[in-house]
Amino acid sequence: MIFILWAIRVGVSGVIIALSGIAFMPREAACRLIPLQKFLTNQIERRRAGL
C-alpha cells in the first residue's frame, strides 16, 4: 500500500513539475495539485509510522 501511495505521489510531483515549466495556465493547475501531494505524503508517513 505504501508503494502505491508513493508511486502516485511521484506521479503527482512529475505533473506539478511539468505543468509549472510550460506556461501560466498549467501552473495554476499545478498549484491545485499541491494539496493532493501533501495529502499523499501525510498518508505515506502515517502508514510508515504504523498508525
N, CA and C of each residue as an Amber inpcrd file, in Angstrom:
protein
   153
   0.8200000  -1.1910000   0.0000000   0.0000000   0.0000000   0.0000000
   0.8640000   1.2560000   0.0000000   1.9360000   1.2290000   0.8030000
   2.8350000   2.3830000   0.8380000   3.4370000   2.6060000  -0.5400000
   3.7960000   1.5370000  -1.2230000   4.3960000   1.6770000  -2.5430000
   3.4290000   2.3270000  -3.5270000   2.1660000   1.9470000  -3.4470000
   1.1640000   2.5240000  -4.3480000   1.0170000   4.0190000  -4.0750000
   0.9030000   4.3910000  -2.7930000   0.7990000   5.8080000  -2.4470000
   2.0480000   6.5640000  -2.8800000   3.2020000   5.9560000  -2.6810000
   4.4620000   6.5860000  -3.0750000   4.5170000   6.8010000  -4.5820000
   4.0720000   5.8070000  -5.3470000   4.0730000   5.9110000  -6.8050000
   3.1170000   7.0090000  -7.2730000   1.9580000   7.1080000  -6.6500000
   1.0120000   8.1680000  -7.0040000   1.6150000   9.5330000  -6.6840000
   2.2750000   9.6330000  -5.5210000   2.9000000  10.9010000  -5.1440000
   3.9850000  11.2980000  -6.1310000   4.7820000  10.3450000  -6.5790000
   5.8160000  10.6290000  -7.5720000   5.1760000  11.1100000  -8.8740000
   4.0940000  10.4670000  -9.2740000   3.3890000  10.8910000 -10.4810000
   2.8360000  12.2950000 -10.3600000   2.2220000  12.6030000  -9.2110000
   1.6860000  13.9450000  -8.9800000   2.8140000  14.9690000  -8.9910000
   3.9370000  14.6390000  -8.3730000   5.0840000  15.5470000  -8.3740000
   5.5650000  15.8080000  -9.7950000   5.6240000  14.7740000 -10.6080000
   6.0330000  14.9370000 -12.0030000   5.0890000  15.8260000 -12.7840000
   3.7950000  15.6600000 -12.5520000   2.8090000  16.5020000 -13.2370000
   2.9710000  17.9540000 -12.7950000   3.1850000  18.1700000 -11.5020000
   3.3770000  19.5330000 -10.9950000   4.5910000  20.1750000 -11.6490000
   5.6900000  19.4460000 -11.7110000   6.9080000  19.9820000 -12.3220000
   6.6870000  20.2680000 -13.8010000   6.0490000  19.3490000 -14.5010000
   5.8090000  19.5380000 -15.9310000   4.8930000  20.7300000 -16.1870000
   3.8170000  20.8470000 -15.4330000   2.8850000  21.9440000 -15.6430000
   3.4900000  23.2900000 -15.2510000   4.3450000  23.3030000 -14.2520000
   4.9690000  24.5520000 -13.8240000   5.9330000  25.0930000 -14.8750000
   6.5300000  24.2220000 -15.6240000   7.5110000  24.6510000 -16.6060000
   6.9420000  25.0690000 -17.9460000   5.6490000  24.8090000 -18.2040000
   5.0960000  25.0540000 -19.5370000   4.6010000  26.4880000 -19.6920000
   3.6420000  26.8970000 -18.8900000   3.0490000  28.2290000 -19.0360000
   2.2270000  28.5670000 -17.7990000   1.6330000  29.7520000 -17.8070000
   0.8930000  30.2280000 -16.6370000  -0.3290000  29.3750000 -16.3130000
  -1.1550000  29.0760000 -17.2770000  -2.3830000  28.3140000 -17.0110000
  -2.0910000  26.9380000 -16.4290000  -1.1690000  26.1740000 -17.0160000
  -0.8490000  24.9010000 -16.3800000  -0.2480000  25.0790000 -14.9830000
   0.4330000  26.1930000 -14.7610000   0.9940000  26.4430000 -13.4250000
  -0.1330000  26.5610000 -12.4070000  -1.2380000  27.1660000 -12.8090000
  -2.4040000  27.2520000 -11.9220000  -2.9270000  25.8500000 -11.6070000
  -2.9540000  24.9900000 -12.6080000  -3.3890000  23.6020000 -12.3910000
  -2.4260000  22.8920000 -11.4500000  -1.1370000  23.1500000 -11.6100000
  -0.1390000  22.5270000 -10.7480000  -0.3350000  22.9640000  -9.3020000
  -0.6670000  24.2210000  -9.0970000  -0.9040000  24.7230000  -7.7390000
  -2.0780000  24.0050000  -7.0730000  -3.0360000  23.6050000  -7.8720000
  -4.1850000  22.8790000  -7.3270000  -3.8380000  21.4370000  -6.9680000
  -2.7480000  20.9090000  -7.5070000  -2.3320000  19.5390000  -7.1950000
  -1.4760000  19.4610000  -5.9270000  -0.9530000  20.5840000  -5.4690000
  -0.0700000  20.5730000  -4.3010000  -0.7700000  20.0170000  -3.0580000
  -2.0350000  20.3740000  -2.7760000  -2.6890000  19.7540000  -1.6160000
  -2.7890000  18.2260000  -1.7310000  -3.0020000  17.7110000  -2.9400000
  -3.0370000  16.2590000  -3.1350000  -1.6790000  15.6540000  -2.8070000
  -0.6220000  16.3080000  -3.2400000   0.7280000  15.8230000  -2.9540000
   0.9710000  15.8070000  -1.4410000   0.5560000  16.8480000  -0.7420000
   0.7300000  16.9060000   0.7110000  -0.0740000  15.8080000   1.3940000
  -1.3060000  15.5760000   0.9220000  -2.1420000  14.5240000   1.4900000
  -1.4790000  13.1570000   1.3290000  -0.9640000  12.8840000   0.1190000
  -0.3120000  11.5950000  -0.1210000   0.9250000  11.4390000   0.7490000
   1.6950000  12.4990000   0.9000000   2.8830000  12.4550000   1.7540000
   2.4940000  12.1440000   3.1930000   1.4460000  12.7950000   3.6950000
   0.9820000  12.5400000   5.0590000   0.5130000  11.1060000   5.2340000
  -0.1940000  10.5670000   4.2330000  -0.6700000   9.1880000   4.3080000
   0.4940000   8.2030000   4.3400000   1.5040000   8.4650000   3.5100000
   2.6770000   7.5870000   3.4830000   3.3790000   7.6160000   4.8390000
   3.5950000   8.8010000   5.3800000   4.2680000   8.9180000   6.6720000
   3.4550000   8.2620000   7.7780000   2.1370000   8.4220000   7.7380000
   1.2820000   7.8160000   8.7480000   1.3550000   6.2950000   8.6830000
   1.3470000   5.7400000   7.4780000   1.3960000   4.2860000   7.3310000
   2.7680000   3.7450000   7.7160000   3.8200000   4.4970000   7.4310000
   5.1580000   4.0510000   7.8460000   5.2920000   4.0320000   9.3520000
   4.6120000   4.9640000  10.0220000   4.6610000   5.0230000  11.4680000
   3.7710000   3.9500000  12.1030000   2.9400000   3.3030000  11.2850000
   2.0960000   2.2270000  11.7740000   0.8500000   2.6980000  12.4810000
   0.4020000   3.9020000  12.1740000  -0.7960000   4.4200000  12.8460000
  -2.0460000   3.9870000  12.1470000
